[in-house]
Amino acid sequence: MPVNQDVREVLRRPVVVAPMAGGPSTNSLVVGAAEAGALAFLASGYKTAEVMADEIAAVRADTSEPFGVNVFVPGAPAADTGAVRAYLDSLASDAEAVGATLGAPAWDDDDFDSKVAVLLAHAPAVVSFTFGCPSTDVIAAFRDARSIVAVTVTTPAEATIAATAGADALCVQSHEAGAHRGGFTNRDGATSELDLVSLIAAVAEVTDLPQIAAGGIVDRVQVDATLATGAVAVQCGTAFLRCPESGAHAAYQAALIDPRFTHTAVTRAFSGRPARGLVNRFMIEHTDAPAAYPEINNATRPLRAAAAARGDVDRMSLWAGVGFRSAQERSVGEIIDQLCARPPAS
């Protein structure tokens, strides 16, 4: 059976619950989505391979349904360390305000090789990669293990690279999506500004790989419209942030319905990599962050954690897509049912 057919079999319902690293994705969220017939991803970002393995085991203990695991592909260390240091110096007053000390602006590979080894041993239904495309050898190894390989792409050029490397599916992410842009590089202008429908069409011109579409989708009308363009599924993240199964901080969840937050924007302020979130004071005051990921992300982690402990939403990273106001406080299963429901016959 061709692997691409496996993609469609795993996606028995056309909704994918996005991997939301840093807390929102939980084992309960993944299990609840799997039991509702959707595909959900554990987020391995910022965790060790050992923690990831424990989470895989915990999910498998609670459900026999398929699920995925997402992995960050490491990039190159920041070239301009002076710019990184100058930027971090500009955050001193914010750190002091929440009683935090900034961390070291250290580069790391997010335990990539160890995670690959663990995932090859555990072979989840789907392994997805963000921030880059793994080597052809890595993809071939996962295919041999019968794991479907999906690669996050933000441009047709990235889609071509992923297809050439042997990927089974693409997560096609437009600029409307919340949280980090999943492009292969961290350069300005490296990701497309096409809307989701246009990006799906542009990618389809260069490859016929199945597309999982991601970009601010929060309701059934958007799901249907996106599927009508040829995507095999939609990936939603923001729609699930207010679920009881979500691990998003209470203040973060409250901000999604707080009228003072009126829109989202893309920023490097918190992590050194473009990410979409609710516009708060930190984003407004720190527009000069250099391209330095994960160095800035590692350095600001204590500041963000201290802000969360105080409920200071002006210094928290409130990642969200453009449709954030539609996020509902309902169970993951209820939201999946709502996203997949068809209108009553007239």
N, C-alpha and C positions, 0 to 999 in steps of 0.2 A: 504493500500500500504506500503510495507516495507520501512523503512527509507533509506536503502542502495540504493534502486531504486530512491529515491528522489535525492540522490547524483548525479546520472547519468543524471537526468532530469535538475538539476540546471546547470550542466556542459554541456550546449548545444554546446559550442565550447570548444575544449580541452586545453584552455589556462586560467590560473589563474594569475591575477596580484597580486604580493606579497604585504603584508603589509610592508611598509618601514617607520618605526617610526623615529621621529626626524625631519621630514620636507618633504621628497620626496613624500610621499603619500598625496594626496589632494582630496578634494571632486570632483574636476573637473576630476582628473585621474580616480576615481571610476566611476563617471557617464559616462565618455567617454568610458570606458571599458565595462560597462554594456550595453550601447546603441549599442556597437559593437558585443554584444552577448557573451562576456566573463564574467567570475566571477572575481570581484575585491574586495579587502579587505580594509576597513578603518583600520588604525593603531591606536589603542587606547593607545599604550605605551607612557608613560611620560605625559599623559593628565589626567585631572580629569574626573570623571564620568559625570559631568555636561557638559563639553566640548564635550565629546564623544556623549552624547545624542543630543546636538545641531547639531553635524555633521551628525548623523543618520537622523535627521529631514531634514536637508538641502539636503542630497542626495535623500531622498524619495520625496522631493518637485520637484526634477529635473528628476527623472526617476521612472518608475514603475517596472523596471527590478530587479531581485534578486542581492544581494550583500552580502558580509560578513563583520564581524568585528573581529579583532584579539586582544587577551588579553594576557598579560604577567602573568604567574603564579609566585608568589613571592617565593624566596628561603630563606635560613637561613642567618642571619647576619654573616659577616666575623669573623672568629675565632681569627685571629692574627691582632689585631688593631695596634700593634707596627709596623708590616711590612707595613701596609697601610700608617701610618704616615711617615715612612722612605721613602717610595716611593713618597709620595706627596712632601716631602721636596726636593727630587731630581728634581722636576719640577719647582722649584722657578725661574730659569733663563728663562724658556719658558714663564711662566706667566708674568714675568717682560717685556719680549720682546714685548708682545702684549698689555701691559698695563692692565693686568687682575689680580684679586685676586682670588685664588682658593676658591671654596666653601667648605662647611663642608662635610666630608665623612660620610654622614648620610645614614642609611638603611631605606628603606620604602617598602611598599607592593604594590605600584603603584595603590592604591585605588581599590584593587581587589574586595573586597566584594561589594562595591558600584557599581562597573561596572557590576558585575554579576546581581545585583538586577535590574539595568537599562536595561540590555540586556534581561532579562527574561520578563520585561514589554513591550519592543519594539520588541522582537522576530525577529531579522533579519534572512534571509534565512540560513546563516551559521555563526556559532561562532567557531573560531579557538583559540587554546591555544598554547602558546610557553613558553619554559623554565620549563615545567613540565606538569603533568597530573592532572586535577581537580578531586575532589572526585566523587565517583559513584553517590552521591546524587545530586551534581551540574549537572553532565551529564544527569541524569534522568530528572531533572527539565527542562533542555533545550529540551530534547526529547519530554516531555509533552507539551512544548510550540511550538512544531513543528519546532524548529531550528535544523539543522544538526550540529553535533559536530565533528570537526576535531582536531586532536592533532598532533603537530609537534614532530617527532621522528628522532633520528639519529643512532639508533642501533636496532637490532631485539629484544633485551631485553626490550627496551622502547616500542616498538610496542606491545609486549605481555602485558605489563602493561596497555597501552591505550585500547587495545581490551578487556581485562578483566574488565576494568572500564566501558565499554559500549560505547566507541567512535564509531561513524558512519563511519569515514574515517580517514586516516593518511596523513599528509604532511611529506613525507619521504625526509629528507634533508641531502645531502652528503656534504663532506668537500669542494667541488668546489663552493658552494653557497656563495654569498656575504653577508656581514654584520654578525650579531651575529649567532653563532651556537645555535640551538634551543634545545639542550639536556636538560635532566631533572636535571643534577647536574653541578656544576662548577669545578669539580675536573679535574686535568690533566689526559688525556687519557680516559675520560669518554665517548667521542663520537667516532664514527667509522671513520677510514681513508679509508674505501672502496670507490671506485668510485661509481657514481650514479647507473649505470646499475647493478653492483654487489650488491649494497645495496638494490635495489628493489627486486632482486632475493632472498637475504637473508631474507628480511622481509616477502616475500611471503611464505617462508617455515614455518613461525610461525603463520601467520594469513591471512585470505582471505579478510580482509577489503579493500575497494577501496583505492588505493594509488594515491596521488597527488605528483608528483616527482619534487624536487627542487634541482638544482645544476649546476649553470653556463650555463643554456640553453638560447641561444640568437638568434637561427636561425631555419628555418623550417627543415633542415636536422636533427638537434638534437631533435626537437620536434617529428618527425616521428620515429627516432630511439628509443627514450624513450618510446613512446606509444607502439612500437612493443614489448617491454619487458613486457607489461601487465599493466602499469600505466593507470589510466583512464583520467589523465590530467597532464599537466606540469605547474609548478609555476615559473614565471619569474619576476625578480625585476630589475636587472641591465639593461635589455633590454629597460626599460621604463624611465631610469634616465634622458635622454636628451629630452624627450617629452616636448612640450610646456605646457602640463598639469602638469608636474612634479614640485614639490616644491623644488627640489635640488638647492642649491646655485649655482649661475652662475660660480663661480670659481671651484666648485666641478664638474660641467658639463664640463667645459673646460679641467680639468685635465684628464678626461676620454679619450680625444683625444690628449693630450699633449705627444709628443714622449719621454719626460724625464721620464715618468712613464711607465715602461716596464713590470711590473708584480705585482701580488698581493701576500699577505701572511697573515697568521693568527696571530693576536696579542691580548694581554690583555692591551696594553699600554694606550688606551683611556678610557676604561670602567671597567677593571678588570674582563672581561669575554671574551673568545675567539671570535674574529670576523675577517672576511676577508676583507681586503681593499687594495687600492693602496699603495705600499711601499713608504713612504716619510721619511723625516729626523726624525720626532718624533718617528715613529715606529722603525727605526734603532737605535736611541740613547736610547730608553727606552724599553729594553727587559726583565726587571726584575719586571714587575708589578705583584703583588700577586693576587690570586683569591679572589676578593672582589667586588662583584657586588650586588647592585647598588652603593656601597659606592664610588668607584673610579669614576664611571660615573657621579655621582652627584658632586663630587669635581672638576672634570675637565670641567664641562659644561661651566663655565664662560670663561675658557681659550679657549675652542673650539669656543665659540660664538665670542670672541674678535678676534680670528684668522680669522674667516669667515668675520667679518666686515672689516678687513684689506686685505682680499683676500690672506691671508698667507696659501697656500696649504700645507706647510710643517708642520703645526701645526693643521690642520683640520683632522677629521676622514673621509676619502674618501672611504666609504664602497663600495665594488664592487666584483662581482664574477669573475671567471677565464676568462670568455669571454667578459670582459669589452670593449675591443677595437671595438667590433661589435655593440655597442649601437649607435643608430641613432637619429638624430634630426628630427623626424617625429611624427605626432600625434599618440596618443595611439590607435585610431581606425585603422590607416594605419599599425602600427606595428602588431597589432593582425591579420589583414588580411594577412600580410606577413608571420607571423608565422603559420597560418592555411592553406595557399595556397598549392595547389597540383601542381606538375610540369605538364607542358602541355603534352598532348599525343604525342608520337612520330609517 
